[in-house]
Amino acid sequence: MFHVEEESSGGDGSEIDEEFGGDDSTTSLSRWVFDEKDDYEVNEDYDDEGYDEHNHAEMDSDEEDDNVEQRLIRTSPAVDSFDVDALEIPGTQKNEIEDTGIGKKLILALQTLGVVFGDIGTSPLYTFTVMFRRSPINDKDDILGALSLVIYTLILIPLVKYVHFVLWANDDGEGGTFALYSLICRHANVSLIPNQLPSDARISGFGLKVPSPELERSLIIKERLEASMALKKLLLILVLAGTAMVIADAVVTPAMSVMSAIGGLKVGVGVIEQDQVVVISISFLVILFSVQKYGTSKLGLVLGPALLLWFFCLAGIGIYNLVKYDSSVFKAFNPAYIYFFFKRNSVNAWYALGGCVLCATGSEAMFADLSYFSVHSVQLTFTLLVLPCLLLGYLGQAAYLSENFSDAGDAFFSSVPSSLFWPVFLISNIAALIASRAMTTATFTCIKQSIALGCFPRLKIIHTSKKFIGQIYIPVLNWSLLVVCLIVVCSTSNIFAIGNAYGIAELGIMMTTTILVTLIMLLIWQTNIIVVSMFAFVSLVVELIFFSSVCASVADGSWIILVFATIMFLIMFVWNYGSKLKYETEVQKKLPMDLLRELGSNLGTIRAPGIGLLYNELAKGVPAIFGHFLTTLPAIHSMVIFVCIKYVPVPTVPQTERFLFRRVCPRSYHLFRCVARYGYRDVRKENHQAFEQILIESLEKFIRKEAQERALESDGDHNDTDSEDDTTLSRVLIAPNGSVYSLGVPLLAEHMDLSNKRPMERRKASIDFGAGPSTVLDVEQSLEKELSFIHKAKESGVVYLLGHGDIRATKDSWFLKKLVINYMYAFLRKNSRRGITNLSVPHSHLMQVGMTYMV
C-alpha cells in the first residue's frame, strides 16, 4: 500500500532542529522479488569505468573491505557545506573551551558553579534531616557516625570516582551515559542498527585509542562483544536504563531542592504548615521551568555569583557553628565512627544510608554537564571550592546538633544564626532553583545524544548559545518534566519520600556509569587489571549497599519515580527496536542493481530536467523507496542524488571529513550518492538555497577529480598493460570546498564474478570501458559534457524527495510484537517530529511518498 502526496500547505519549515537524520528515512513493501542472499554489505555501486554492457563488470562501493591498506591524503583546507550553521559557530571540530585563556577559564569556573554544582551544593539542606529521620539521635556519637558517613561518601563518590576517574572517560568533551556508550560503540561494533561503514573508522574523531595487538585482553573483550548479540542487547538495555534514571533524576531534583529550601519557612515563621510549603514550591517550580529556555550560558553567568555566595554562606555558617558549639566533630574524619554508628543502631543505621547518599547527589551532573564546560574547570572548581565548603557546612551542622538534638528535623535552617536567617533563606532558595537546573540541563544533553544514536523519538532542539554548541534546550521535554515534577510534589508532599526516590534515581545512574567506565578502562584505556578491579569493586559495593537501603523504603511513595523511569525506558526501547527492525527491512528490500541495468539509463520512465535529492537512510545500496518513485510518478528527474544523513558515534565530525560522494551505476544514469556524516553534537541548520548551491559545487568537484583519476588510470594502462595488480584508482572523499581525500585502495578490486569468467577476461572488460573514453581528450570532453548537463539540471530546479514509511506486524506475528510495532512504535512515530521540519524548503519543492510494509 502506498500513496503519493505533494506538500502544498503547512508551516514554513524554518524551525531549527537536530532531529532530521537516521530514523526518518522510510522502508517499503517492494513489488519486486529480491535475492535473499543479497547481504547489505555486498557491493552494489557502479562506476562508468567499471561497467561493460556485456560483462557487467562491477566497481567497488563506498564500503570496500577493511583488508586493503588505506592511504589518506589531505589537500587544501575546507569549510562545511552541508551544515551551513556550523560556519557561524566557533569550535565545531572540538571543544573550544579547552584552549581558552586564564580569564575565560575563571568565567567558565563561575558558570560551572551555576550549572554543574547547584545540585550537590544544596545537599546540606536535607541530608542530615533525612538521615536522622530514619535513625534518630541518641547521643553525640550518633552525630559523629553520621558525619563520618557523609565525609567518606563525599570523598569516595564525587571526589575519587567522578573527579579522578569518570570525568576522564568523556567522549571528546561530552559526558553522560550515552557519551560512554558512543565511546564503546566506536571501539567495538556493538550497535544494534547495522549502519556502520569501514569508512567511518577513518574519521579523525575515531582515533582516540584502539586496542593494540600487544594487549590480548582488549582484543578478546572486543571480539566477544562483537560476536555476542546477547551482550550487545544487554549493553543497550543497561544504557537505556541509566538514561531513564537520568530523566527521572531531572524530575526529583527540582522537587527535592525547592521543597527543602521552602521548608525553611517552618523554622522562620511558625504558622507555616506543610501544605502551604507545597503550594509555594509548586509556584517556584513553574517559574524555574519557565526560565529554562533562556539558556545555560546566560543563566550561568547570572546565577554563578549567587551560587558562589551560597557556598561562602555554607562555609561561613559552618565555621561559626564549629567555633560556637563543638569543634571536636573533626574527629569524624576517623572512619572508626562509622563502625560504631552501625554497631549501636544496626538496622536504623542501614536505613540512614538512604539519606546519606543524598550528600553525593549531583555527582552525575558533573559528568553529564561536561559538554557545557571543560574537564579542568569542573575538577578545579570542585576540588578547591565546592568540596571544602560542603565539608565545612556539614561539620558546622554536626557541631550545632551536638548540643541541639531536637533540631535534627530541620538541621540546616536551625543551625543558621537568627540574625542571618532571612538573608540565608533567600540565598538558599536561589541556590535551590539553580540546583534544580543541574540535572535538567544534563538531561537535555543526554536526550540529544540518544536521539542522534537512534534511541529516542525526535524532538525539537533549540541551541541557546552560538559560542558553545553543546548548550541546548528541548521544549517538549522541559514541560513534560514540569508536569511529572508537580505530580510527584502533590502526591508525596514531604521531602522524606522524595528523598528516597532521589536516592533510587541517583544510584541507578551511578551503577550504570560504573559498569560502562569499567568496560572503557578494559577495552579502550587498557588500564592495569588491578586498578580496574579496585575501581569496579569499591564503586559497586558502595553503591549496592546504598541501593539496598533506598529500595527497602520504596513503598513510602518513591515507587512513583520508578514507574516514570520504567515508562521512559519502554519509550526508548520500543523506539530503538522499531528503528532497528525498520532499517534491517529496508536493507533487505533495497533495489537489485540488475534491475536498474535492465531498466536502462532512462530507468524505465521519462527523465524530466531537474535534480532530485532523495533522502534515505541507507548508506549503501539503492533504497526501495526509489522504486516507488519510479512506479508512482509519471517521470523522474534527469539527475538523482541519494542523500544519506548518517549519525556516527562521535561528538563532532570535522567539516573536511563530513561527506562522501560516489557514483551509482554508469555515467549515463546520472545517479549519485552522498553520505553526510554528523556527530551527535553537530548542529544542523540548513538554508535550502545555500544547501543546493554548495551541494552542486561539491558534486562538480568530485566529478572533476574522478575524471583526473580516470585519465591517469587510462594513461597508466597504455604504459604498462601487464601490471594488473598495480592498476588502481583511489577512491575519493571530496570536501565541500574541493579538498580531496584520496583513499588509496584498488578501484578495480576483485569481487565475486557471477559469470565465472577468468581474471584476465574480467580485466579486459574492465579496462575496455565499453563506449567510455579511452584518451585524455575524450575524458576532458566527457567531463565538460557532464558538467554542462548538471548546470542545465540545476537551472530546471531542485526537488526534495522524501518518504514517510510505516511498518506493521504481519498477522501471524506474536501478540507482543503486534502491540509494540502496530501501536506503541506507531504512536511514537506519529507524535515525533518529521525530518521535513528541519529543512527550510518551500513546500512547492517537496515531494513525499507514503508507504507501509509488513515485518
C-alpha positions in Angstrom: 0.0 0.0 0.0 1.4 3.4 -0.9 0.3 6.8 -1.8 1.9 9.9 -3.2 1.3 13.3 -1.8 2.8 16.6 -2.7 3.1 19.2 0.0 1.3 22.4 -0.7 0.4 23.8 2.6 1.7 23.9 6.2 4.4 25.6 8.2 7.4 27.3 6.6 9.7 24.6 7.8 12.1 27.2 9.3 12.4 25.6 12.7 15.8 24.7 13.9 16.1 21.1 15.0 18.6 18.4 15.4 16.3 15.5 14.6 16.5 15.0 10.8 18.6 12.0 10.1 18.8 8.3 10.6 15.4 7.2 11.7 13.1 9.2 9.5 14.0 7.5 6.2 11.5 5.0 5.2 11.2 1.4 4.2 8.6 0.0 1.9 6.9 -3.1 0.7 8.5 -3.7 -2.6 6.8 -5.1 -5.6 10.0 -6.8 -6.8 11.4 -10.2 -5.7 14.9 -9.9 -4.2 17.7 -12.3 -3.8 17.7 -13.4 -0.2 21.5 -13.9 -0.4 22.0 -10.2 -1.2 23.6 -9.1 2.0 23.6 -5.4 2.8 27.4 -5.3 2.6 27.6 -6.7 -0.9 28.8 -4.2 -3.5 26.0 -2.5 -5.4 27.6 0.7 -6.6 28.9 1.1 -10.2 31.2 3.5 -11.9 31.0 4.0 -15.6 34.6 2.9 -16.0 33.9 -0.4 -14.5 30.7 -1.1 -16.4 30.5 -3.0 -19.5 27.3 -3.6 -21.4 28.0 -7.3 -21.9 30.0 -8.3 -19.0 28.6 -6.0 -16.3 31.9 -5.6 -14.7 31.3 -4.1 -11.2 33.0 -1.4 -9.3 33.7 -1.2 -5.6 31.2 0.5 -3.4 31.9 3.1 -0.8 32.4 0.4 1.7 35.3 -1.6 0.4 36.7 -4.3 2.6 38.9 -3.5 5.6 41.7 -5.8 4.4 43.1 -3.3 1.8 45.7 -0.9 3.1 44.3 2.6 3.0 46.1 5.9 2.3 44.7 9.2 3.4 46.0 12.3 1.6 44.8 15.7 2.6 45.0 18.7 0.3 43.7 22.3 0.9 41.6 23.2 4.0 37.8 23.0 3.6 34.7 24.5 5.0 31.5 22.8 5.9 29.0 22.8 3.1 26.0 20.8 4.3 26.0 22.2 7.8 25.7 25.9 7.0 25.1 26.9 10.6 28.4 25.5 11.6 30.1 28.4 9.8 28.6 30.6 12.4 29.7 28.6 15.4 33.3 28.6 16.5 34.8 25.3 17.8 32.8 23.0 15.6 35.6 20.4 15.4 36.5 20.3 19.1 35.5 21.6 22.5 36.6 25.2 22.1 36.8 25.8 25.9 39.9 23.6 26.3 42.1 26.3 24.6 40.8 29.3 26.4 42.9 31.7 28.5 43.0 32.2 32.2 40.4 34.9 32.2 37.9 32.8 30.2 38.7 29.8 32.5 37.7 31.9 35.5 34.5 32.9 33.8 33.9 29.2 32.9 34.5 28.2 36.5 31.9 30.8 37.6 29.5 29.4 35.1 30.3 25.9 36.3 29.0 26.8 39.7 25.7 28.0 38.3 25.2 24.9 36.1 27.0 21.9 37.4 27.3 22.2 41.2 24.0 23.6 42.2 22.6 20.1 42.8 25.4 18.8 45.1 25.7 22.3 46.6 22.2 22.3 48.1 22.5 18.8 49.6 23.3 20.2 53.1 19.7 21.5 53.1 18.3 18.0 53.5 20.9 15.3 54.1 21.0 15.3 57.9 17.3 15.9 58.1 16.6 12.7 56.1 19.3 10.7 57.9 18.2 11.5 61.4 14.5 10.9 60.5 15.5 7.3 59.7 17.9 6.9 62.6 17.1 9.3 65.5 19.9 10.8 67.5 20.6 9.0 70.8 23.9 10.5 71.8 26.7 12.6 70.3 28.5 9.6 68.8 25.5 9.1 66.5 26.1 12.5 65.1 29.8 11.7 64.6 29.0 8.4 63.0 26.5 10.1 60.6 29.0 12.9 59.8 31.8 10.3 59.2 29.5 8.6 56.7 28.8 11.8 54.9 32.5 12.8 54.8 33.7 9.5 53.3 30.7 9.3 50.9 31.8 12.7 49.5 35.4 11.5 49.2 34.6 8.2 47.6 31.9 9.1 45.1 32.2 12.7 43.9 35.9 13.2 44.5 37.6 9.8 43.8 35.2 8.2 41.4 33.9 11.1 39.4 36.6 13.7 39.5 39.6 11.4 39.2 38.1 8.6 37.0 34.8 9.2 35.4 35.4 12.7 34.1 38.3 11.4 32.1 36.0 8.9 30.3 34.5 11.8 28.4 33.9 11.5 24.6 35.9 14.4 23.3 34.4 16.7 25.9 30.9 15.0 26.0 29.7 13.4 29.2 26.8 11.3 30.2 25.5 7.8 29.8 25.2 7.9 26.0 28.6 9.5 25.6 30.1 6.4 27.3 28.0 4.2 25.1 29.1 6.1 22.0 32.8 5.7 23.1 32.3 1.9 23.4 30.5 1.7 20.0 33.4 3.4 18.4 35.9 0.9 19.5 33.7 -2.2 19.2 30.8 -2.8 16.8 28.1 -3.2 19.4 25.4 -1.0 17.9 22.2 -3.0 17.1 21.4 -0.8 14.0 23.7 -2.2 11.2 24.6 1.0 9.5 28.3 1.0 10.3 30.8 1.5 7.5 34.5 0.9 7.3 34.9 4.4 6.1 33.6 5.7 9.4 36.7 4.5 11.1 38.7 7.0 9.1 37.1 9.9 10.8 39.7 11.6 12.9 37.5 11.5 16.0 37.6 7.7 16.0 41.3 7.7 16.5 41.4 8.2 20.3 43.0 4.9 21.3 42.2 1.5 20.0 43.1 -1.9 21.4 46.6 -2.7 20.5 47.6 -6.1 19.1 50.0 -6.5 22.0 47.3 -6.3 24.6 45.3 -9.5 24.2 42.8 -8.6 26.9 41.3 -5.7 25.0 41.1 -7.7 21.8 39.4 -10.6 23.5 36.8 -8.3 25.1 36.2 -6.6 21.7 35.7 -9.8 19.9 33.3 -11.2 22.5 31.3 -8.0 22.5 31.0 -8.0 18.7 30.3 -11.7 18.4 27.6 -11.9 21.1 24.2 -10.5 20.2 23.1 -11.1 23.8 25.9 -8.9 25.2 25.0 -6.2 22.7 21.4 -6.2 23.8 22.4 -6.3 27.5 24.7 -3.3 27.0 22.0 -1.4 25.3 19.4 -2.2 28.0 21.9 -1.1 30.6 22.4 2.2 28.8 18.7 2.8 28.3 18.0 2.0 32.0 20.7 4.5 33.0 19.3 7.1 30.7 15.8 6.5 32.1 17.2 7.2 35.6 18.8 10.4 34.4 15.4 11.6 33.2 13.8 10.5 36.5 16.5 12.4 38.3 15.6 15.5 36.4 12.1 15.2 38.0 13.1 14.6 41.6 16.0 17.1 41.8 13.8 20.2 41.4 11.2 18.7 43.7 13.7 17.9 46.5 15.8 21.1 46.2 12.8 23.5 46.1 10.7 21.8 48.8 13.7 21.6 51.2 14.5 25.3 50.7 10.9 26.5 51.0 10.6 24.3 54.1 12.8 26.7 55.9 9.7 28.9 56.3 8.5 26.5 59.0 11.6 27.5 61.1 11.4 31.2 60.4 7.6 31.5 60.5 6.0 29.1 63.0 2.5 29.4 61.5 3.6 27.9 58.1 2.3 24.4 57.6 3.5 21.7 55.1 0.5 22.2 52.8 1.5 25.8 52.4 5.1 24.8 51.7 3.8 22.5 48.9 1.8 25.3 47.3 4.7 27.8 47.4 7.0 25.1 46.0 4.7 24.5 43.1 4.8 28.2 42.2 8.6 28.2 42.3 8.8 25.1 40.1 6.6 26.7 37.4 8.9 29.7 37.4 12.0 27.5 37.3 11.0 25.5 34.2 9.7 28.7 32.5 13.2 30.4 32.5 15.0 27.2 31.3 14.7 28.4 27.7 17.0 31.3 28.3 20.0 29.1 28.1 22.9 27.8 30.1 25.5 30.4 29.4 23.1 33.3 30.1 21.7 31.9 33.3 25.1 30.5 34.3 26.7 33.9 34.4 23.8 35.4 36.3 23.3 32.6 38.8 27.0 31.7 39.2 27.7 34.6 41.6 24.6 33.7 43.6 25.8 30.1 44.0 29.3 31.3 44.9 27.7 33.4 47.6 25.8 30.3 48.7 29.0 28.2 49.1 30.5 31.0 51.1 27.5 31.0 53.3 27.8 27.3 53.8 31.5 27.7 54.8 30.9 30.7 57.0 27.9 29.2 58.9 29.9 26.0 59.3 32.9 27.9 60.8 30.6 29.9 63.1 29.0 26.8 64.5 32.3 25.0 64.9 33.7 27.9 66.9 30.5 28.4 68.9 29.4 24.9 69.6 31.8 22.0 69.2 35.0 21.8 67.2 35.6 18.2 68.3 33.4 17.0 65.4 36.6 16.9 63.3 37.1 13.5 65.0 34.5 12.3 62.4 37.4 12.1 59.9 38.2 8.8 61.7 36.3 6.1 59.8 36.0 4.1 63.0 33.0 6.2 63.9 31.1 4.6 61.0 31.7 1.2 62.6 30.4 2.4 66.0 27.4 4.0 64.3 26.3 0.7 62.8 27.1 -1.2 65.9 24.8 1.0 68.0 22.0 1.5 65.5 22.1 -1.7 63.4 19.0 -1.6 61.1 18.3 2.1 61.7 21.9 2.9 60.6 21.3 0.9 57.4 18.1 2.9 56.7 20.1 6.1 57.3 22.3 5.2 54.3 19.3 6.2 52.1 19.7 9.7 53.5 23.5 9.7 53.5 23.6 9.1 49.7 21.8 12.4 49.2 25.1 14.2 50.0 26.5 12.9 46.8 23.5 13.8 44.6 24.7 15.9 41.7 27.8 13.8 41.2 26.5 12.6 37.9 25.7 16.2 36.9 29.4 16.9 37.0 29.9 14.3 34.2 26.6 14.7 32.3 27.0 18.5 32.1 30.6 18.2 30.9 29.6 19.2 27.4 28.9 22.7 28.7 32.4 23.1 30.2 35.9 21.6 30.3 37.2 18.8 32.5 39.7 21.0 34.2 37.2 23.7 35.1 34.9 21.1 36.7 37.8 19.4 38.6 39.3 22.7 39.7 36.1 24.2 40.9 35.0 21.0 42.8 38.3 20.3 44.5 39.3 23.9 45.6 35.9 25.4 46.3 32.9 23.1 46.3 34.2 20.2 48.4 35.8 22.3 51.2 32.7 24.4 51.5 30.5 21.3 51.7 32.7 19.7 54.3 32.6 22.9 56.5 28.9 23.1 56.1 28.3 19.5 57.3 30.8 19.9 60.1 29.0 23.1 61.3 25.6 21.3 61.3 27.1 18.4 63.3 28.6 20.9 65.7 25.2 22.6 66.2 23.3 19.3 66.5 25.8 18.0 69.1 24.1 20.4 71.6 20.6 20.6 70.0 19.4 17.0 69.3 15.8 18.2 69.0 16.5 20.3 65.9 17.5 17.4 63.7 14.2 17.6 61.9 15.5 20.7 60.1 19.2 20.7 60.8 20.3 23.3 58.3 17.9 26.2 58.9 18.0 25.5 62.7 21.8 25.9 62.6 21.7 29.3 60.9 22.2 32.3 63.3 19.0 34.1 63.9 20.3 37.4 62.7 21.3 35.9 59.3 18.2 33.6 58.9 16.3 35.6 56.2 19.3 36.5 54.0 20.4 32.9 54.1 16.9 31.7 53.4 16.7 33.9 50.3 20.1 32.7 49.1 19.2 29.1 49.8 16.1 29.4 47.6 18.1 30.9 44.8 20.6 28.1 45.2 17.8 25.5 45.1 16.4 27.0 41.9 19.9 26.8 40.4 20.3 23.2 41.7 17.1 22.2 40.0 18.5 23.2 36.7 21.6 21.0 37.0 20.0 17.7 36.1 17.6 19.3 33.7 20.5 20.6 31.6 22.2 17.2 31.9 19.0 15.5 30.7 18.8 17.8 27.7 22.3 16.7 26.7 21.6 13.0 27.3 18.4 13.1 25.3 20.1 14.9 22.4 22.8 12.2 22.3 20.2 9.4 22.4 18.2 11.0 19.6 21.3 11.1 17.4 22.1 7.4 18.2 18.6 6.3 17.3 17.4 5.6 20.9 14.8 8.3 21.4 12.0 9.8 19.3 13.0 13.0 17.6 12.2 16.2 19.4 12.7 19.9 18.7 16.1 21.0 20.0 17.0 24.7 20.4 20.6 25.8 20.7 20.8 28.6 23.3 24.4 29.6 22.6 26.2 30.4 19.3 29.5 30.2 21.1 29.3 26.8 22.7 27.3 24.3 20.6 26.6 21.9 23.5 24.2 24.2 25.2 20.7 23.3 24.3 17.0 23.4 25.3 14.3 20.9 24.5 10.8 22.5 25.0 8.7 19.3 24.9 11.0 17.6 27.4 11.1 20.7 29.6 7.4 20.9 30.1 7.0 17.2 30.4 9.4 17.2 33.3 7.5 20.0 34.9 4.2 18.1 34.8 5.7 14.9 36.3 7.6 17.0 38.9 4.3 18.6 40.0 2.7 15.2 40.2 5.5 14.0 42.5 5.3 17.0 44.8 1.5 16.9 45.1 1.4 13.1 45.7 4.2 12.8 48.3 4.1 16.3 49.9 7.2 15.6 52.0 10.9 15.5 51.4 11.4 12.1 53.0 9.6 10.1 50.3 11.1 12.4 47.6 14.5 11.9 49.1 14.2 8.2 48.8 13.1 8.5 45.2 16.0 10.8 44.7 18.4 8.2 46.0 17.0 5.5 43.7 17.4 7.6 40.6 21.0 8.8 41.6 22.2 5.3 42.4 20.7 3.8 39.3 22.8 6.3 37.2 25.9 5.8 39.3 25.9 2.0 38.9 25.3 2.3 35.2 28.2 4.7 34.9 30.5 2.4 37.0 29.8 -0.6 34.7 30.4 1.5 31.5 33.5 3.2 32.8 34.9 -0.2 33.8 34.3 -1.5 30.3 36.0 1.6 28.9 39.0 1.0 31.2 39.3 -2.5 29.9 38.6 -2.0 26.3 40.0 1.4 25.5 42.2 2.7 28.2 43.9 -0.7 28.7 44.3 0.1 32.4 46.1 -2.3 34.7 43.7 -5.0 35.8 44.3 -4.4 39.5 43.3 -0.7 39.1 40.2 -1.7 37.2 39.2 -4.3 39.7 39.7 -2.0 42.6 37.6 0.8 40.9 34.8 -1.6 39.9 34.7 -3.5 43.2 34.8 -0.5 45.5 32.3 1.6 43.5 29.8 -1.2 43.0 30.0 -2.4 46.6 29.4 1.0 48.0 26.6 1.8 45.5 24.9 -1.5 46.0 24.9 -1.1 49.8 23.3 2.4 49.4 20.8 1.0 46.8 19.7 -1.8 49.2 18.8 0.9 51.7 16.7 3.0 49.4 14.9 0.0 47.9 13.8 -1.0 51.4 11.7 2.2 51.6 10.3 2.2 48.1 6.7 1.7 49.4 6.9 5.2 51.1 5.9 6.8 47.8 9.2 6.7 45.8 7.6 4.0 43.6 6.2 6.8 41.5 9.6 7.7 40.2 10.3 4.0 39.4 7.1 3.9 37.3 8.1 7.1 35.5 11.6 5.7 34.8 10.1 2.4 33.5 7.9 4.4 31.1 10.8 6.3 29.8 12.8 3.0 29.4 10.0 1.5 27.4 9.8 4.5 25.1 13.5 4.3 24.3 13.5 0.5 23.9 10.4 0.5 21.6 11.9 3.3 19.5 15.2 1.6 19.1 13.6 -1.8 18.4 11.3 -0.3 15.8 14.1 1.7 14.2 16.3 -1.4 14.1 13.6 -3.5 12.5 12.8 -0.8 10.0 16.4 -0.3 9.0 17.0 -4.0 8.6 13.9 -4.5 6.4 14.9 -1.6 4.2 18.4 -3.2 3.8 16.7 -6.4 2.7 14.3 -4.7 0.3 16.8 -2.5 -1.4 16.7 -2.5 -5.2 18.9 -5.0 -7.0 21.4 -3.4 -9.3 20.5 -5.9 -12.0 17.0 -4.4 -12.1 18.5 -0.9 -12.7 20.7 -2.3 -15.5 17.7 -3.9 -17.2 15.7 -0.6 -17.0 18.5 1.3 -18.8 19.6 4.8 -18.3 16.0 6.2 -18.5 15.1 3.9 -15.6 12.0 2.7 -17.4 10.4 6.1 -17.3 10.7 9.7 -18.5 13.7 11.6 -17.3 12.5 15.2 -16.8 15.0 18.0 -16.5 15.9 18.8 -12.9 17.7 17.4 -9.8 16.0 15.2 -7.3 17.6 14.9 -3.8 16.3 11.7 -2.4 16.7 11.5 1.3 17.2 7.9 2.6 18.6 6.0 5.4 20.7 3.5 3.6 24.4 4.3 3.4 24.9 1.8 0.6 22.6 0.3 -2.0 19.6 1.8 -3.7 16.7 2.3 -1.3 13.4 0.6 -2.1 11.6 3.9 -1.9 13.3 4.8 -5.2 11.3 2.0 -6.8 8.1 3.6 -5.5 9.0 6.9 -7.0 9.7 5.2 -10.4 6.4 3.3 -10.4 4.3 6.0 -9.0 5.4 9.2 -10.6 5.0 9.8 -14.4 8.6 11.0 -14.6 11.8 11.1 -12.6 14.5 13.8 -12.6 17.3 13.7 -15.0 19.7 13.6 -12.1 19.1 12.0 -8.8 21.3 12.2 -5.7 20.7 9.8 -2.8 21.4 11.8 0.3 22.1 9.7 3.4 22.2 11.7 6.6 24.2 9.4 8.9 25.0 9.9 12.6 28.2 8.3 13.7 29.2 7.6 17.3 31.5 10.7 17.7 30.6 14.1 19.2 31.5 16.0 16.0 32.7 15.1 12.6 35.3 17.6 11.2 34.0 19.7 8.3 36.6 18.3 6.0 35.6 14.7 6.7 31.9 15.0 6.7 30.9 14.0 3.2 31.4 11.0 0.9 30.4 11.1 -2.8 30.0 8.2 -5.1 28.6 7.5 -8.5 25.9 4.9 -8.7 25.6 3.0 -12.0 27.2 4.1 -15.2 27.6 7.8 -16.1 24.6 7.9 -18.4 22.3 7.1 -15.4 23.3 10.4 -13.6 22.8 8.8 -10.2 25.0 9.7 -7.3 25.2 9.0 -3.6 26.2 11.5 -0.9 26.7 10.3 2.6 26.6 13.2 5.1 28.1 12.1 8.4 27.3 14.0 11.6 28.3 13.6 15.2 25.7 13.6 17.9 26.7 17.2 18.9 26.8 18.6 15.5 24.4 21.4 14.6 22.3 21.1 11.5 20.6 24.2 10.3 20.2 24.4 6.6 19.0 27.1 4.2 17.9 25.1 1.1 19.3 27.6 -1.4 22.8 27.6 0.1 22.5 23.9 0.6 21.7 23.2 -3.1 24.4 25.6 -4.3 27.2 24.0 -2.2 25.9 20.5 -3.0 26.2 21.1 -6.7 29.6 22.7 -6.3 30.8 19.7 -4.3 29.4 17.3 -6.9 31.2 19.1 -9.7 34.5 19.0 -7.8 34.0 15.3 -7.2 33.3 14.7 -10.9 36.5 16.7 -11.9 38.6 14.7 -9.5 37.1 11.5 -10.8 37.9 12.5 -14.4 41.5 13.2 -13.4 41.8 9.8 -11.8 40.3 8.2 -14.8 42.7 9.9 -17.1 45.7 8.8 -15.0 44.4 5.2 -15.0 43.9 5.3 -18.7 47.4 6.6 -19.2 48.8 4.0 -16.9 47.1 1.2 -18.7 48.7 2.3 -22.0 52.1 2.4 -20.4 52.0 -0.9 -18.6 49.5 -3.4 -19.8 51.0 -6.2 -17.7 50.8 -4.5 -14.3 47.4 -5.8 -13.4 47.9 -5.8 -9.7 49.2 -2.2 -9.8 46.2 -0.8 -11.7 44.4 1.1 -9.0 42.4 4.2 -8.8 42.0 5.8 -5.4 38.5 6.4 -4.1 37.8 10.0 -3.5 36.4 11.8 -0.5 35.5 15.3 -1.6 35.2 18.1 0.9 32.7 20.8 0.1 35.3 23.4 -1.0 37.0 21.0 -3.2 39.5 19.5 -0.8 40.2 15.9 -1.8 40.8 12.9 0.3 42.4 10.2 -1.9 41.9 6.8 -0.3 44.5 4.6 -2.0 42.5 1.4 -2.5 42.2 -0.5 -5.7 39.4 0.9 -7.9 39.2 -2.3 -9.9 39.3 -4.6 -6.9 38.5 -8.2 -7.3 35.0 -9.3 -6.5 32.7 -12.2 -7.0 32.2 -12.9 -10.7 28.8 -14.3 -11.2 29.6 -15.3 -14.8 32.6 -17.3 -13.7 34.9 -15.5 -16.1 38.6 -15.8 -15.5 40.5 -12.8 -14.0 42.1 -11.8 -17.3 38.8 -11.7 -19.0 37.4 -9.5 -16.3 40.4 -7.3 -16.5 39.9 -6.8 -20.2 36.2 -6.0 -19.8 37.1 -3.5 -17.1 39.7 -1.6 -19.0 37.8 -1.6 -22.2 35.1 0.6 -20.7 32.6 -0.3 -23.4 31.8 3.0 -25.0 33.6 5.0 -22.4 36.5 7.4 -23.1 40.0 5.9 -23.6 42.1 9.0 -24.1 42.7 12.1 -22.1 41.0 14.3 -24.7 37.9 12.0 -24.6 37.9 12.3 -20.8 38.0 16.1 -20.9 35.2 16.2 -23.5 33.1 13.8 -21.4 33.8 15.9 -18.3 32.6 19.1 -19.9 29.6 17.4 -21.2 28.6 16.1 -17.8 29.2 19.4 -16.1 27.0 21.1 -18.7 24.3 18.5 -18.0 24.5 19.3 -14.3 24.2 23.0 -14.9 21.1 22.6 -17.0 19.6 20.2 -14.5 20.2 22.8 -11.7 18.6 25.5 -13.8 15.5 23.4 -14.2 15.1 23.2 -10.4 15.8 21.0 -7.4 13.1 18.9 -5.7 13.4 17.2 -2.4 12.1 13.6 -2.5 11.1 12.5 1.0 9.5 9.2 2.0 7.3 8.6 5.0 7.1 4.9 5.9 5.1 2.9 8.4 5.7 -0.6 9.5 3.1 -3.1 10.5 3.5 -6.5 12.1 2.2 -9.4 10.0 -0.9 -11.2 11.0 0.9 -14.3 12.2 3.2 -12.3 14.4 3.2 -12.7 18.2 0.8 -10.6 20.1 3.6 -8.7 21.9 5.2 -7.8 18.6 1.9 -6.6 17.2 1.4 -4.5 20.3 4.9 -3.0 20.1 5.0 -2.3 16.4 1.4 -1.6 15.4 0.5 0.6 18.5 3.5 1.7 20.6 6.0 2.4 17.9 3.4 3.7 15.5 2.2 6.1 18.2 5.8 7.4 18.8 6.4 7.9 15.1 3.2 9.7 14.7 3.9 12.1 17.6 7.6 12.6 16.9 8.8 15.4 14.7 9.3 14.7 11.0 12.6 15.3 9.3 10.9 17.8 7.0 10.7 20.4 9.7 14.5 20.7 9.8 14.6 21.9 6.2 13.8 25.4 5.3 12.4 24.3 1.9 9.4 25.7 0.2 6.6 23.1 0.1 6.4 23.5 -3.6 9.9 21.9 -3.8 8.9 18.9 -1.7 7.6 15.5 -3.0 6.6 12.9 -0.5 5.7 9.2 -0.8 4.0 7.3 1.9 4.2 3.6 2.2 3.6 0.6 4.5 5.3 -2.7 4.7 4.8 -5.8 6.8 7.5 -7.0 9.1 
